[in-house]
Amino acid sequence: MSMGKKKVSFLMGSLLSLCLATSAFANVSSDAYSTGKVGDTSYTFTSEVWDRELNLTTKTVEAFSYVKAVGNAPAGYMGANARLYNSAGTMKASSGMTYNDSKISGFGVYSSRTSVEGSYFAQTAAEFYHGNGYTKFVGYKSPNLVLSQKKLASILRSEEFADSSTSVYLEELKNKTVYSVNSNNETYGSGVSAQTIGQDPDLIEAIGTNGLKGYVKSNELEPEINTVEEALAQNQVNGSVRTISLYDVDGINIIGQFDVVTKYEVIE
């Protein structure tokens, strides 16, 4: 869905030149999710996958979240987590919850990039300050985008290649009403199910930097925030990498790590 012409500001630091140093050739976007009134303001946000060409032989994809307020929102009022999932609904990359650090009407948040071939989609988690805490939303899933290092293949949507069994499995994840529970009474599963269940599981299925599939703890990926001051205090420096643990399904044994990479820019 086109969001119209976007005017980019350079107020949020020098990382923008790095973010835009490569060319974005293809992208897919969800429809804009409308929050309705949260406090005194209404917001919309999208879930997008961007394809970039680093050089003649390497392409990458990343999740992108565009958040827009009606009017200007004070610092710390808007938060977005750009999450990138593979076709099985396992989280591949995440920006962590990133908040606007100045009074603006819109901003964009990027996840880290991956060059691993596969089919990917984005689904944004966002939260907004209502005067006495935050209201969290899970946005619409973007269409899938296939990343192939073969020239031009990545501009094709995964529906043209999709394994029907994977599509059925994703539908099951989207329609789940309860998460599975481990021996330590923690819920676990795909973050994709949060849109219908209403919240993330305690353990979100993810792929670590070592390529292993495991789980990240939701409260480590997105620490609970109740005030604007807390939001701004935990906001990561633009371009920073925060490493959290990747757990086995028991939520105790650590089997790897997951990097949360924060990149954002003002977009009016």
C-alpha positions as CSV (number, residue, x, y, z in Angstrom):
1,M,0.0,0.0,0.0
2,S,1.4,3.4,-0.9
3,M,1.8,5.8,1.9
4,G,2.4,8.8,-0.4
5,K,5.5,10.9,-0.7
6,K,7.6,10.8,2.4
7,K,9.8,13.7,3.4
8,V,12.9,12.5,5.2
9,S,14.5,14.4,8.1
10,F,18.1,13.9,9.3
11,L,17.3,14.7,12.9
12,M,17.8,11.2,14.3
13,G,21.5,10.8,13.6
14,S,24.1,9.8,11.0
15,L,23.0,6.2,10.6
16,L,20.5,7.3,7.9
17,S,23.4,7.5,5.4
18,L,24.2,3.9,6.2
19,C,20.6,2.8,6.0
20,L,20.2,4.3,2.5
21,A,23.7,3.6,1.2
22,T,22.4,0.6,-0.7
23,S,19.5,0.6,-3.2
24,A,16.1,-0.7,-2.3
25,F,14.7,-2.4,-5.4
26,A,11.6,-4.1,-4.2
27,N,9.3,-3.9,-1.3
28,V,6.0,-5.2,-0.2
29,S,3.7,-3.6,2.4
30,S,0.7,-4.5,4.5
31,D,-2.3,-2.2,4.5
32,A,-2.0,0.5,7.1
33,Y,-3.2,-0.6,10.5
34,S,-5.3,2.1,12.2
35,T,-5.3,2.3,16.0
36,G,-8.2,4.6,16.5
37,K,-7.9,7.0,19.4
38,V,-5.1,6.3,21.9
39,G,-5.2,9.0,24.4
40,D,-5.8,12.2,22.4
41,T,-4.2,11.0,19.1
42,S,-4.8,8.4,16.4
43,Y,-2.1,6.5,14.6
44,T,-1.4,4.2,11.7
45,F,1.5,1.9,11.0
46,T,2.5,-0.6,8.3
47,S,4.5,-3.8,8.1
48,E,6.9,-3.9,5.1
49,V,9.7,-6.0,3.7
50,W,12.5,-4.2,1.8
51,D,14.9,-5.8,-0.7
52,R,18.3,-4.2,-1.1
53,E,21.2,-5.0,-3.4
54,L,24.5,-4.7,-1.5
55,N,26.6,-5.4,-4.6
56,L,26.4,-7.3,-7.9
57,T,26.1,-10.7,-6.1
58,T,24.5,-10.1,-2.8
59,K,20.9,-9.0,-1.9
60,T,19.4,-8.6,1.5
61,V,15.9,-8.2,3.0
62,E,14.8,-6.4,6.1
63,A,11.6,-5.5,7.9
64,F,10.5,-1.9,8.0
65,S,7.8,-0.2,10.1
66,Y,6.3,3.2,9.2
67,V,4.4,4.9,12.0
68,K,2.3,8.0,11.5
69,A,0.4,10.1,14.0
70,V,-2.4,12.5,13.3
71,G,-0.5,15.7,14.1
72,N,2.7,15.7,16.0
73,A,3.3,13.1,18.8
74,P,5.5,14.1,21.8
75,A,8.8,12.2,22.3
76,G,8.3,8.7,23.6
77,Y,4.6,8.4,22.5
78,M,5.1,6.1,19.5
79,G,7.0,2.8,19.6
80,A,7.5,0.2,16.9
81,N,9.2,-3.1,16.6
82,A,10.0,-4.1,13.0
83,R,9.9,-7.9,13.0
84,L,11.0,-10.1,10.0
85,Y,9.7,-13.6,9.9
86,N,10.5,-16.5,7.6
87,S,7.7,-18.4,5.8
88,A,7.3,-20.8,8.8
89,G,6.5,-17.9,11.1
90,T,9.8,-18.0,12.9
91,M,11.3,-14.5,13.7
92,K,14.5,-13.9,11.8
93,A,15.2,-10.3,12.8
94,S,13.8,-7.6,15.1
95,S,14.5,-3.9,15.8
96,G,13.3,-4.2,19.3
97,M,10.7,-1.6,20.5
98,T,12.0,1.7,19.3
99,Y,10.4,5.0,20.3
100,N,10.4,8.5,18.7
101,D,13.0,10.6,20.6
102,S,11.5,14.0,19.6
103,K,8.2,15.6,18.8
104,I,7.3,14.4,15.3
105,S,4.4,13.1,13.2
106,G,6.1,10.0,11.7
107,F,9.1,7.8,11.8
108,G,10.4,4.6,10.3
109,V,12.1,1.7,12.1
110,Y,14.3,-1.0,10.4
111,S,15.2,-4.5,11.5
112,S,18.6,-5.9,10.7
113,R,19.2,-7.4,7.3
114,T,19.6,-11.0,6.2
115,S,21.1,-12.4,3.1
116,V,19.9,-16.0,3.7
117,E,17.7,-17.1,0.8
118,G,14.1,-17.7,1.6
119,S,10.6,-16.3,1.8
120,Y,10.0,-13.5,4.4
121,F,7.3,-11.3,5.6
122,A,7.0,-8.5,8.2
123,Q,4.6,-8.0,11.0
124,T,5.0,-4.9,13.2
125,A,4.4,-4.7,16.9
126,A,3.7,-1.1,18.0
127,E,2.6,0.7,21.1
128,F,1.4,4.1,21.9
129,Y,1.2,6.2,25.1
130,H,-2.3,6.9,26.3
131,G,-1.5,9.1,29.3
132,N,-1.1,6.4,31.9
133,G,0.8,3.6,30.1
134,Y,1.0,2.1,26.7
135,T,-1.5,0.3,24.5
136,K,0.1,-2.3,22.3
137,F,-1.0,-3.5,18.8
138,V,0.1,-6.1,16.4
139,G,-0.2,-5.0,12.8
140,Y,-1.2,-6.7,9.6
141,K,1.1,-9.2,8.1
142,S,2.9,-8.0,4.9
143,P,2.8,-10.1,1.7
144,N,5.8,-12.5,1.5
145,L,8.9,-11.6,-0.5
146,V,11.3,-14.2,-1.8
147,L,15.0,-13.5,-1.4
148,S,17.1,-15.2,-4.0
149,Q,20.6,-14.3,-4.9
150,K,19.7,-15.0,-8.5
151,K,19.2,-11.7,-10.4
152,L,15.7,-10.3,-10.2
153,A,14.2,-13.3,-8.5
154,S,13.7,-11.4,-5.2
155,I,11.1,-9.1,-6.7
156,L,8.7,-12.0,-7.0
157,R,6.3,-12.6,-4.1
158,S,6.5,-15.9,-2.4
159,E,2.9,-16.8,-3.3
160,E,4.3,-17.6,-6.7
161,F,6.7,-20.2,-5.2
162,A,4.9,-21.1,-1.9
163,D,4.7,-24.6,-0.5
164,S,1.0,-25.1,0.2
165,S,1.8,-26.9,3.4
166,T,3.7,-23.8,4.7
167,S,0.8,-21.5,3.7
168,V,-1.6,-23.8,5.6
169,Y,0.7,-23.8,8.7
170,L,0.9,-20.0,8.7
171,E,-2.9,-19.8,8.6
172,E,-3.0,-22.1,11.6
173,L,-0.6,-19.8,13.4
174,K,-2.7,-16.8,12.6
175,N,-5.8,-18.5,13.9
176,K,-4.4,-19.9,17.1
177,T,-6.4,-19.0,20.2
178,V,-3.9,-20.3,22.9
179,Y,-0.2,-20.9,23.1
180,S,1.5,-24.1,24.1
181,V,2.9,-24.2,27.6
182,N,6.3,-25.7,28.7
183,S,7.2,-27.5,31.8
184,N,8.0,-24.2,33.6
185,N,4.5,-22.9,32.9
186,E,5.7,-20.5,30.2
187,T,3.9,-20.0,27.0
188,Y,5.8,-20.5,23.7
189,G,5.1,-20.2,20.0
190,S,5.2,-17.9,17.0
191,G,4.9,-14.1,17.4
192,V,2.5,-14.3,14.4
193,S,-0.2,-15.7,16.7
194,A,-0.1,-12.5,18.9
195,Q,-2.6,-10.7,16.6
196,T,-5.4,-13.2,17.5
197,I,-4.3,-14.2,21.0
198,G,-3.8,-10.6,22.0
199,Q,-0.2,-10.8,23.3
200,D,3.1,-12.4,22.6
201,P,4.0,-15.7,24.2
202,D,6.6,-15.7,27.0
203,L,9.0,-17.4,24.6
204,I,8.9,-16.2,20.9
205,E,10.2,-18.7,18.3
206,A,13.3,-17.2,16.6
207,I,16.4,-18.1,14.7
208,G,19.7,-17.2,16.4
209,T,22.9,-15.8,15.0
210,N,24.2,-19.4,14.9
211,G,21.3,-20.5,12.6
212,L,19.6,-22.5,15.3
213,K,15.9,-22.3,15.9
214,G,15.0,-21.6,19.5
215,Y,13.1,-18.9,21.5
216,V,13.7,-15.4,22.8
217,K,12.0,-14.2,25.9
218,S,9.4,-11.6,25.1
219,N,10.4,-9.5,28.2
220,E,14.0,-9.4,27.0
221,L,13.1,-8.5,23.4
222,E,10.6,-5.8,24.6
223,P,11.1,-4.9,28.2
224,E,7.8,-3.7,29.8
225,I,7.5,0.1,29.7
226,N,4.9,2.1,31.6
227,T,6.1,5.7,31.3
228,V,7.5,8.0,28.6
229,E,10.6,8.4,30.8
230,E,11.2,4.7,30.8
231,A,10.6,4.4,27.1
232,L,13.2,7.1,26.3
233,A,15.7,5.7,28.8
234,Q,15.6,2.2,27.3
235,N,15.7,3.6,23.7
236,Q,18.8,2.2,22.0
237,V,21.4,4.5,20.3
238,N,20.7,4.6,16.5
239,G,22.7,1.8,14.9
240,S,23.4,-0.1,18.1
241,V,23.2,-3.9,18.6
242,R,21.8,-5.4,21.7
243,T,22.3,-9.1,22.2
244,I,19.8,-11.3,24.0
245,S,19.8,-15.0,24.7
246,L,18.3,-17.7,22.5
247,Y,16.7,-20.4,24.7
248,D,15.6,-24.0,24.3
249,V,11.8,-24.5,24.7
250,D,12.3,-24.9,28.5
251,G,13.2,-21.2,28.7
252,I,16.3,-22.1,30.8
253,N,19.0,-23.7,28.6
254,I,20.7,-21.1,26.4
255,I,21.5,-22.4,22.9
256,G,22.6,-19.3,21.2
257,Q,22.0,-15.6,20.9
258,F,19.8,-13.2,19.0
259,D,20.9,-9.7,17.9
260,V,18.5,-6.8,18.2
261,V,19.6,-4.1,15.8
262,T,18.1,-0.6,16.2
263,K,17.9,1.7,13.1
264,Y,15.4,4.5,12.7
265,E,14.7,7.8,11.0
266,V,12.2,10.6,11.0
267,I,9.8,10.4,8.1
268,E,7.2,13.2,7.8
